[in-house]
Amino acid sequence: MLRKERKNMTKGLKEVLDIMDKGSFVEIGARACDKETSIYSPEVVFGSDGVVTGYGTVNGKAVFIFCQDEDVMGGTVGAAHAGKIKRLYKMAQKTGAPVIGIINSKGFRIEEAVDGLEAFADLYKEVLKAKSKVLQIIIKDKSSVGSMAVLAETADFILERGKTENPNVISRLLDILPLSKERENEPGDIKDDLNRLCKGMREENISPVDFLKEISDDRFIQEYKPGIGMKTVTAFIRLAGRTVGAVVGVAGEKGDLWMDVQDVEKIAQFINLCSSFNIGILSAGSNCGVDMEGAKEPGMIKALCRLAENIVKAKVPKVSILMGDWSGLGYTLMGSKAFAMDVVFAWPQARVMMINPNQAVSIICPGLKPADISDKAAEYEHSCCNVDFLLERGYADKAIDPEESRKYVIGAFETFYGTY
């Protein structure tokens, strides 16, 4: 059997070095080789077995990293290949350091047959064990197929391979997240004024991103899955030096921007992610509702159940700001103290409705003339939908000026940290 060393600079090794701090990467398992089986006796075996593994730092933070290397054996998964990645995950769990993986899977190495399947099973089990302990960031090629593409879905964050901003995103995530899920969400350095007013912030037409930038320390924001579920924004912000996960609904007219299945699933995943890192949750915005007709959309009921379960299971501080129109299940799950919120603030023009006021009075007063519906709807809204009603019933804790949102939200989170 002839053994060949890997070329000095393969595509996989270059991708790893592009992410790591210069001079910090230490490769392990560089000479690992595939194995002979009862049906496979290769004349030549290649060092590294199609995957680069090692450790080093990103922005001074210790990480473990692997990259499937298409320049060596096509990056296919064999026993030694899977074993190298498994060892990396075991080391990460011992140290509490994150794992970064670059997946460009062409599937299993057919020649190794069941040896490869068994090795992958052993790897996949280790990855799932690590999920509750360490941060996992996967960069996945669009062409990835098979079991490694499934493994990628275990990660906390999945980035698209080939994007030039990936190193910056990874660096930002390592800066704002606890590197181990077993650590507390400790505050970092802060230069911004905790009581800073959000000058110019008004209720009319403020975008979720602009709102989050205004209340966040030094206008920091890192969106989560920005291209999915376009009727809500999920993002990490910083408040008093701590990372907070924010869910903000997008304002719309007549329910045209109510959440769909993608929104609900994205929020459910985000809530679960925040909970796993001991990160507090801020729910805010307008029209965080679910059209009950839309609940017939395939998968919607199950998605809502997952969201509800994840919110209740999240043992972290939860704060809500009612900013615009809220309704139905969206309010129940994401805005209600009765369900999960620790503190509920409200902007002066916020409304919470079971259904549209015009529809409500049409049902309550079936004989009402069309010309009288709007007047009766205004009366209905004033009596049981507005901020005064919410405050009188104790459904909201305090009405706040939009410009004071930052200081009140910071105070609420600081009060409830350490209570779970």
CORLIN-V57058 format. One record per helix or strand of 3 or more residues. SS is the DSSP state (~ for helix, > for strand). FROM is the first residue (numbers start at 1). TO is the last residue. Records with the same first field share a line. If there is no record, write none. Layout:
SS->FROM-TO / FROM-TO
//
This chain:
>->2-4 / 26-28 / 44-46 / 51-58 / 61-68 / 98-103 / 136-140 / 157-160 / 232-239 / 242-249 / 280-285 / 318-322 / 325-327 / 343-346 / 351-353
~->11-19 / 73-75 / 79-95 / 110-130 / 146-152 / 166-176 / 208-215 / 217-219 / 261-276 / 294-296 / 300-313 / 328-334 / 357-364 / 370-384 / 387-392 / 402-416
//
